[in-house]
Amino acid sequence: MKTAPVTASSGLIGSEVVAALAAAGWSVHGLDSNQRAVFFGPQGDTRWNQRRLEKEVARDRDPDPSDRPRG
């Protein structure tokens, strides 16, 4: 599986990139500092979008990586 880091992943464009990559089968690692909340206050907070993406984007997480085959 391909992996992609996405900066500003909770913002307007970044969240769409996350959704598109995940739909295409990529493993996505989102990075967002939520600076909109700093600049614009509570109404600029993007954490709601982060939580939405965490629920909607399927994540293939292995709770115990030591079980993976080595090769």
C-alpha positions in Angstrom: 0.0 0.0 0.0 1.3 3.4 -0.9 1.6 6.0 1.9 1.1 9.8 1.6 1.7 12.5 4.1 -0.8 15.4 3.7 -0.1 18.7 5.4 -3.0 21.0 6.4 -5.1 17.8 6.3 -8.0 19.2 8.3 -8.4 22.3 6.1 -10.6 22.7 3.0 -8.1 21.5 0.4 -6.1 19.1 2.6 -9.2 17.2 3.7 -10.3 16.7 0.1 -6.8 15.4 -0.7 -7.0 13.0 2.3 -10.4 11.7 1.1 -9.3 11.3 -2.5 -6.1 9.5 -1.6 -7.9 7.2 0.8 -10.6 6.4 -1.8 -7.8 5.5 -4.2 -6.4 3.0 -1.7 -3.5 5.0 -0.2 -2.6 5.0 3.5 -2.8 8.7 4.6 -0.9 10.4 7.4 -2.5 13.8 8.0 -0.6 16.6 9.6 -2.4 19.8 10.8 -1.5 22.3 13.4 -5.0 23.9 13.4 -3.5 27.4 13.0 -6.9 28.7 11.8 -8.1 28.4 15.5 -5.1 30.6 16.5 -5.8 33.2 13.7 -9.6 33.3 13.7 -10.5 31.9 17.2 -13.0 29.1 17.9 -15.0 29.6 14.7 -11.9 28.9 12.7 -11.1 25.6 14.5 -10.8 22.7 12.0 -10.8 19.8 14.6 -14.4 19.0 13.7 -13.1 18.2 10.2 -10.3 16.1 11.6 -12.7 14.0 13.6 -15.0 13.6 10.5 -12.0 12.3 8.5 -11.0 9.9 11.2 -14.4 8.4 11.1 -14.9 8.4 7.4 -11.5 7.4 6.1 -10.9 3.7 6.7 -7.6 3.1 8.3 -5.7 -0.2 8.1 -4.2 -0.3 11.6 -2.3 -3.2 12.9 -2.4 -3.1 16.7 0.6 -5.4 17.1 3.2 -4.8 14.3 5.4 -7.6 15.8 2.9 -10.1 14.2 3.9 -8.9 10.7 6.0 -11.3 8.6 9.6 -10.3 8.2 11.3 -10.7 5.0 
